[in-house]
């Protein structure tokens, strides 16, 4: 499983360390409520990208070719 750390979230979103921790904490709380196990200070890349509506490179490449 690939995980984002606080420094990754800071860089991607352009936010402070405390804001990045809050984002991770909120996402982990959502995952916990859905019954998933969480790791404090880390968030699964797939969940983060889904919640912030990032597109997979392969998906965007396929759309360009169509």
C-alpha positions, 0 to 999 in steps of 0.5 A: 500500500502506498501512503502519503506522509505529511511532507507529501501532503504539504507539497501537493496542497501547498499548505503548512505542516499543521494544515497537512496533519489536519487533512490527514487526521480528517481523512483517517477519521473518515476511513476509521468510520468506514471500518478501515484500520488507519496509520496516524500521520499517513494516508493512503494515496488512492484515498487522498487522490480520490478525495481531492479528485486527482486523475490517474496519469493513464486516464488523462493520457487516454483522454488526450488520445481519443 
